Every structure is written in structure tokens, then in C-alpha cells.
Amino acid sequence: MRKAKIAGILVLFGVFLILSTFKVLGESSIFVDTSTGRITVKSSWEKLKEIEAMIPQFPLQTRQVQIEARILDLSEDAGKTFGMNLERLTGTNVPLETEEWTELGYGPETLTEVGKGVGALALTFFKLISGEERFEAILNMLISEGKAEVLASPQVTTASGETAGIYIVSDVPYVSSIDTETEVKEWDYATVGVTLQVLPKIVGDDLVQMFIVPIVGDVEYTAEGGFEHPIFKRQISPTNITVRSGESIVIGGLVQKKKTKILTRFPILSWLPVIGNLFKSWKEVEESRSLLITVKPRIITPREIKGRTKKVFCFKYALASEMAEQISEVISIQGVVELNPKEAPPNSVLVRDNEDIIEIIQEMLDKVGTFEWQKKQRTFLLRFSSPKLIKEVLLSSSLLSSGGSIQIDEATNSLIIEDGAYQLSRIEKAISLLEKSNQTP
């Protein structure tokens, strides 16, 4: 059984004519789903191959979905007030498909599974069936009062049935091990923040079925052995939901607890040498912040796509994912951004928008996409490889740009590499693979 996505009534009739020509209607079965544009044909292998050969001649049309997301940070009071009224305000609570928790402690061997409800993280999904205007009014009020802050508002465009990713993350360095004899520390990185994986599928004229996988990572520190160790927490809460085009999903219930130290001083006396410390005190304060995520899919019509200029931007030194976020802040409401489209080279962004907006984006990228703007420095600590050998491999490859440089720090067995953001991301992957291959079992 084979399935093909077909767009247009003429195509549907064309398939029926083809099947009639092959004389398979009497001995086979055909099912047409006009809501999704699928034709399912059940026949012999030979005839299915003949039908497949005809598919490239059909005027196929891939429908696209624009996904708008917002990540908001709410104060403890605002989070409590908003959370108490969220279910009543938004309408329907959406049950989770599954809920997975992991806790990554200090070192590479401490990845353990923990149950639902550990800590303060607990995601809840809501459909904005009605009351969106009131929902937005409350958010705007909280923002104006300083009780809420928009951390990011990215938007991406993807074809129906293709996965789109939204990343608001950062890499946190931590000490992975310490040599007790030399006291040399080895560092590693863990990604924390919010990642959204969204798989939209158009299932009707204005209905979008979405498989949403939010991944939320956080870090806490615990004192052990005389210094602080990080504990990385991560929650994965996938859900499957169908909404109308332009209808929002609200992901709430995430509370992050942050511990901060506040220094209290006694006037004048605390500044005295030697005895001044007797008049100082540190107080640890725990602050709770709520994270709110909204996701809104919108089906893009063929007329919208045809009425706009299409341009692919390829980046030599910048990361396409980072540039896509900056472009999303410039494009119009009708504009769309697609990261790494299939028909374009790697590390590229496709933009559809008005011609004047395209020109503004071009001017912006001409500046921020240069080597001077994207030049960064990273230190790679090697555990199983020789820095001289890794340097030779990198210099003999095409990973390093003409303006890049590599220095060896023999004291820490590390490489200090300066290059563009795109080059550093590729070099990081290459070094990781070389480290794994050189690791002794």
C-alpha cells in the first residue's frame, strides 16, 4: 500500500483516469481523503510502480504552516494569579501523551530517571478556545507592570508533515572531573533552556494537528566535596492536539526556583579591616519564577506565498538558526521564515515577505553575518586526544575558515580556537567524534 500527498481536484481526477487506463479499478481499491490531500491505492506491486512513476508529473502543492511561539517569564505573584485562572480562561485542559523526567547530576555516570512531580517543574497544556483577547490583555497588563517579560517570540515556517524546531537555549559549563594529583579541572557543557519540537499536519481546510514536544532544561547547584556541583534537570512532555488555524496552545505550570545570596552589612563597621567580616551576613533567598509558553499555528494560503518575494540567505560564518531568530524580529506579520529548506544549501534561511522587508533583512545580514561580527573564541578541553593531532586534523580539513586560528594550551591539554560561529559549531562536532574514537574502552 502506498500513499501520496496530492493537491488539487484536477490531480484527483487525473489519478482516477490513470487507474482506469491501467484497468486496476476492478481488482484494486482506492481511497481519497480530500481533507488531507491523500490518495491511498491498493493494487499489485507492478501497477503501483507504474502509478508512482506518474506522480512527479502531477502539479503537487505542499501546504505550509507558520508557527508563532512566545516564551514568557512571570513573577511568583503573577504566576500564581495567572495559574489559578488559566484553565477557566483558556477553556480545555489537554492531557499529556507521556511525561518523562530525567535528572543529570555531576559527572557522566549519574543520569537517573525520576518520577513525575519531582521539584517544581510540571507542564500543563491548554487550548485557547475562547477569551484570547482577555488572555492577551492580562499578559499585556503584567508586562506593563513589570511582572512579566517576553524572553523570546520566534516564528518558523515548515511544510505540513515536517518537523520545526524552536530553540531558546544556552550552554552551561561545568567541571566534569578533577585530577587529584595535578588539580587540573576538566570542563564539559550542558544545554539548558527551552526547546520546542513541533510537527504540524494540516488535516482540513482550517484544522492543524500538532505533535508538540517541549523540552525544558534547568540547572541547580549542590555543595559536595568542598565545591559546588551542578544538577541538570530536564522535562520532556509531548502532547498531540488539533486546533484551528490561528488558535493558540498555552503551556503553563512550569515553576523554576532560583536561590540567590543577599549580603547584609552593618553601616561603617562592616567596612573596617579584619573585624569587618563580623558585621556582615549572607542570607539565601529562594525566588520562584513561572514560565509560560504559547504556540499558535497558522496555515499559509497559496495566495499569500505567491504575493511575496522569496529569497534564500546562505551564511558562511553565522549560524542559520541564530540568524532565523533575528530575521523573525524584522519580518512582517504575513512574512514567513524557513530554516534550512530542502532546496537550498546547508546553513541557510528561506524568507518570503514584501520586497522592502527583504531589502531590510539583506542590509541587516550584510552586517551581522560578517566574520568580524561572528568571530568567537572557544576552548576545547581534550580528555582522550592529543591537541597537536587534533590541530593537524582540523588544519587539513575544510572546517576552519581562512580567518580562523588554533592555539594549543599544553598545560590543560586543550585547544583555543577562534573562528566564525558556524565553523565553531562544526569543529565542536568533529572534536566530539574524534574524542569518542580515541577513548579507550
C-alpha positions in Angstrom: 0.0 0.0 0.0 1.4 3.4 -1.0 0.3 6.9 0.0 1.0 10.1 -1.9 0.1 13.7 -0.9 -1.8 15.2 -3.8 -3.1 18.8 -4.0 -5.9 19.9 -6.3 -9.2 18.5 -7.6 -7.7 18.1 -11.1 -5.0 15.9 -9.8 -7.6 13.6 -8.1 -9.4 13.2 -11.4 -6.1 12.6 -13.1 -5.3 9.7 -10.8 -8.7 8.1 -11.4 -8.1 8.4 -15.2 -4.7 6.8 -14.8 -6.0 4.0 -12.7 -8.8 3.4 -15.3 -6.2 3.3 -18.0 -4.2 0.6 -16.1 -7.5 -1.3 -15.5 -6.9 -1.6 -11.8 -10.3 -0.2 -10.6 -12.0 -3.6 -10.7 -9.3 -5.5 -9.0 -7.9 -2.9 -6.6 -9.1 -0.3 -4.1 -8.8 3.5 -4.0 -9.4 5.7 -1.0 -9.4 9.5 -1.4 -9.1 11.8 1.7 -9.8 15.3 0.5 -9.2 16.8 3.9 -5.6 15.8 3.9 -5.0 15.5 0.2 -4.1 11.8 0.3 -4.9 9.1 -2.1 -4.4 5.5 -1.0 -4.2 2.9 -3.6 -4.1 -0.8 -3.0 -3.1 -2.9 -6.0 -0.4 -5.2 -7.4 3.3 -4.2 -7.0 3.8 -3.8 -10.8 0.8 -1.4 -11.1 1.8 0.6 -8.0 5.2 1.1 -9.6 3.6 2.4 -12.8 1.4 4.8 -10.8 4.4 6.0 -8.7 6.2 6.8 -11.9 3.4 9.2 -12.9 3.3 11.1 -9.6 6.2 13.6 -10.5 4.0 14.8 -13.4 1.2 15.9 -11.1 1.0 19.5 -10.0 1.9 18.8 -6.4 1.4 21.6 -3.9 2.9 21.4 -0.4 0.9 23.4 2.1 2.8 25.3 4.7 2.2 26.2 8.4 3.7 29.2 10.2 4.3 28.6 13.9 4.4 31.5 16.2 5.8 30.9 19.7 6.3 33.1 22.8 8.3 32.3 25.9 7.3 34.5 28.9 8.8 34.8 32.3 6.3 35.6 35.2 7.0 36.7 38.7 5.8 34.4 41.6 2.7 36.5 42.3 1.8 36.9 38.7 2.4 33.2 38.1 0.1 32.2 41.0 -2.7 34.6 39.9 -2.4 33.6 36.2 -2.2 29.9 37.0 -5.4 29.9 39.2 -7.4 31.4 36.3 -5.7 29.8 33.3 -7.9 26.7 32.9 -11.1 28.8 33.3 -9.8 31.5 31.0 -8.5 29.3 28.2 -11.1 26.6 28.1 -9.9 23.0 27.8 -7.1 21.2 29.6 -5.2 19.0 27.2 -3.9 15.7 28.7 -0.3 14.8 28.1 0.7 11.8 25.9 3.5 10.9 28.2 5.7 12.7 30.7 9.3 12.0 31.1 11.7 13.3 33.7 15.5 13.0 33.8 18.0 14.3 36.3 21.6 14.7 35.3 23.9 15.0 38.2 27.6 15.6 38.5 29.8 13.6 36.1 28.9 11.4 33.1 27.7 8.4 35.1 24.9 10.0 37.1 21.9 10.1 34.7 18.9 8.7 36.5 15.2 8.6 35.8 12.9 10.4 38.3 9.2 10.4 38.6 6.5 12.9 37.8 6.3 15.8 40.1 9.9 16.0 41.2 11.0 19.5 42.0 8.9 22.4 40.8 8.5 21.5 37.1 5.2 20.4 35.9 3.8 21.3 32.4 0.1 21.7 31.6 -1.4 22.2 28.2 -4.4 24.4 27.4 -6.4 25.2 24.2 -7.3 28.9 23.8 -10.9 28.0 22.6 -12.2 31.4 23.6 -11.2 34.5 25.5 -8.0 35.1 23.6 -8.5 38.9 23.7 -8.8 38.7 27.5 -5.8 36.4 27.7 -3.7 38.9 25.7 -5.0 41.8 27.8 -3.9 40.2 31.0 -0.5 39.4 29.6 0.0 43.0 28.4 -1.0 44.3 31.8 1.5 42.1 33.5 4.2 43.1 31.1 3.5 46.8 31.6 3.6 46.4 35.4 7.0 44.6 35.2 5.5 41.3 36.5 6.1 39.5 33.2 8.7 39.6 30.5 8.8 38.2 26.9 12.0 36.2 26.7 11.6 35.4 23.1 9.0 35.4 20.3 10.3 33.3 17.5 8.4 32.1 14.5 9.2 29.4 11.9 7.6 28.1 8.8 7.5 24.4 7.8 5.7 22.2 5.4 2.7 20.2 6.6 4.1 16.9 8.0 7.6 18.3 8.5 9.1 19.0 12.0 10.1 22.5 13.0 12.4 23.3 15.9 12.4 26.4 18.1 15.5 26.8 20.4 15.9 29.3 23.3 18.9 27.6 25.0 22.4 28.3 26.3 25.4 26.1 27.1 26.4 26.0 30.7 29.9 24.9 31.5 30.6 22.7 34.5 33.5 20.8 36.0 33.2 17.1 34.8 36.2 15.8 36.7 39.3 16.9 38.7 42.7 15.3 38.7 43.5 15.0 42.4 47.3 14.9 41.8 47.6 17.9 39.4 44.3 19.6 40.4 43.6 20.1 36.7 39.9 20.5 36.1 38.1 19.1 33.0 35.1 21.0 31.7 32.1 20.0 29.9 28.9 21.7 28.6 25.2 21.0 29.2 22.4 22.7 27.3 19.7 24.4 29.4 16.6 26.4 28.3 13.5 25.7 26.3 13.4 23.6 23.1 10.1 23.2 21.2 9.8 20.4 18.6 6.5 20.9 16.6 5.2 18.6 13.9 2.2 20.3 12.3 -0.1 18.4 9.9 -3.0 20.1 8.0 -6.0 17.8 8.4 -8.7 20.1 6.9 -9.4 23.5 5.4 -8.5 25.2 8.7 -7.5 22.5 11.1 -3.9 21.7 12.2 -2.9 18.6 14.1 0.2 19.3 16.1 2.5 16.9 17.9 4.3 19.2 20.4 7.4 18.1 22.4 8.5 20.8 24.8 11.9 20.1 26.4 12.7 22.3 29.4 16.1 22.1 31.0 17.3 23.8 34.2 20.3 23.7 36.5 20.8 23.7 40.2 23.9 23.6 42.3 24.7 21.5 45.4 27.8 21.6 47.6 29.8 18.4 47.7 33.5 17.8 48.4 34.2 21.5 49.1 32.9 23.0 45.9 29.6 23.2 44.0 28.3 20.5 41.7 25.6 21.2 39.1 22.5 19.1 38.8 20.8 19.4 35.4 17.1 18.8 35.3 15.2 18.2 32.1 11.5 17.6 31.5 10.0 16.2 28.2 6.2 16.4 28.0 4.9 15.5 24.5 1.3 16.0 23.5 -0.9 15.6 20.4 -3.6 18.2 19.8 -5.7 19.5 16.9 -6.6 23.2 16.7 -7.9 25.7 14.2 -5.6 27.9 12.2 -4.8 30.9 14.3 -5.8 29.2 17.6 -3.3 29.2 20.4 -1.9 26.5 22.7 -0.8 27.6 26.1 1.8 25.6 28.0 1.9 26.6 31.7 2.6 25.2 35.1 6.4 25.4 34.9 7.8 27.0 38.1 11.6 27.5 38.4 13.1 28.1 41.8 16.2 30.1 41.9 18.4 30.6 45.0 20.3 33.8 45.4 22.5 35.2 48.2 22.0 38.7 49.6 24.7 40.4 51.5 23.6 42.4 54.6 26.1 45.0 56.0 26.2 46.9 59.2 26.9 50.6 58.3 30.5 51.8 58.7 31.7 48.8 60.9 31.4 46.3 58.0 34.0 48.2 56.1 36.6 48.0 58.8 39.6 45.8 58.0 40.0 42.4 59.8 36.9 42.8 62.0 34.6 44.0 59.2 33.5 40.5 58.4 31.9 40.2 61.8 29.4 42.8 60.8 28.4 41.1 57.5 25.9 38.4 56.9 24.8 36.4 53.9 21.1 35.4 53.5 20.0 32.9 51.0 16.7 33.8 49.3 14.7 31.4 47.1 12.7 33.1 44.3 10.1 31.3 42.2 9.5 32.3 38.6 6.9 30.9 36.3 7.5 30.1 32.6 4.6 30.4 30.1 4.8 29.2 26.5 2.2 29.9 23.8 2.2 28.2 20.4 0.0 29.4 17.5 -0.1 27.6 14.1 -1.3 29.4 11.0 -2.0 27.8 7.6 -0.4 29.8 4.9 -2.5 30.2 1.8 -1.1 29.8 -1.8 -2.1 33.5 -2.4 0.0 34.6 0.5 3.0 32.7 -0.8 2.6 34.0 -4.4 2.2 37.6 -3.3 5.6 37.8 -1.6 9.2 37.8 -2.7 11.2 34.6 -2.0 14.9 34.7 -1.1 17.3 32.3 0.3 20.1 33.6 2.6 23.2 31.4 2.9 25.6 32.1 5.7 29.4 31.5 5.7 30.2 32.5 9.3 26.9 32.8 11.1 24.6 30.0 12.4 21.4 29.9 10.3 19.4 29.1 13.5 20.6 32.3 15.2 20.0 34.4 12.0 16.5 33.0 11.7 15.7 34.3 15.2 16.9 37.8 14.2 15.0 37.7 10.9 11.8 36.7 12.8 12.0 40.0 14.6 12.1 42.0 11.4 9.6 40.3 9.0 6.0 41.4 8.7 3.1 39.6 10.1 2.5 37.9 6.8 6.2 37.0 6.3 7.5 33.5 6.8 10.9 32.1 7.7 12.1 28.6 6.9 15.3 27.2 8.4 17.4 25.0 6.1 14.9 24.5 3.3 15.3 21.3 1.3 16.0 23.1 -2.0 18.8 25.3 -0.5 22.4 24.7 0.6 23.1 23.8 4.3 23.1 26.6 6.9 20.6 28.7 5.1 17.3 30.5 5.7 14.4 31.0 3.3 12.4 34.2 3.7 9.1 35.1 2.0 8.0 38.7 2.5 7.4 42.0 0.9 10.3 43.3 -1.3 11.1 46.2 1.0 11.3 43.9 4.0 13.6 41.6 2.1 15.9 44.6 1.5 16.0 45.5 5.2 16.8 41.9 6.1 19.6 41.9 3.5 21.1 45.1 4.9 21.0 43.6 8.4 22.6 40.3 7.4 25.3 42.1 5.4 26.4 43.5 8.8 25.8 40.7 11.3 26.8 37.9 9.0 30.4 39.1 8.6 33.5 37.3 10.1 34.2 40.3 12.3 30.7 40.1 13.8 30.6 36.4 14.1 34.1 35.8 15.3 34.1 33.9 18.6 36.7 32.0 20.7 36.1 28.6 22.3 38.3 26.5 24.5 38.1 22.7 23.9 39.4 20.6 26.7 40.6 17.2 25.4 40.4 14.1 27.6 41.5 11.3 25.2 43.2 13.1 22.3 46.5 14.9 21.6 45.9 18.6 20.9 48.7 18.5 18.3 47.0 15.7 16.4 43.6 17.3 16.6 45.1 20.6 15.3 46.6 18.8 12.3 43.3 17.2 11.5 41.4 20.5 11.7 44.0 22.3 9.6 43.9 19.6 6.9 40.1 19.8 6.7 37.8 22.5 5.4 36.3 23.1 8.9 38.5 26.1 9.7 37.9 29.3 7.7 40.8 31.4 6.3 40.5 33.8 9.2 40.4 31.2 11.9 43.2 30.3 14.2 44.1 27.4 16.6 46.4 27.6 19.6 47.5 24.8 21.9 47.5 25.0 25.7 49.7 22.1 26.8 49.1 22.9 30.5 45.4 22.0 30.2 45.7 19.7 27.1 43.2 22.0 25.3 42.8 23.8 22.0 41.9 27.5 21.9 40.1 28.1 18.6 38.9 31.4 17.2 36.6 31.4 14.2 33.1 32.1 13.0 30.0 30.7 14.9 29.2 28.3 12.1 32.8 27.0 11.9 33.0 26.5 15.7 29.7 24.5 15.7 31.1 22.1 13.0 34.5 22.0 14.8 32.8 21.1 18.1 31.0 18.1 16.4 34.3 17.0 14.8 36.2 17.1 18.1 33.5 15.3 19.9 33.7 12.5 17.3 37.5 12.3 17.5 37.3 12.2 21.3 34.9 9.3 21.2 37.0 7.4 18.7 40.2 7.9 20.8 38.5 6.9 24.0 39.9 3.7 25.3 37.3 1.1 26.3 
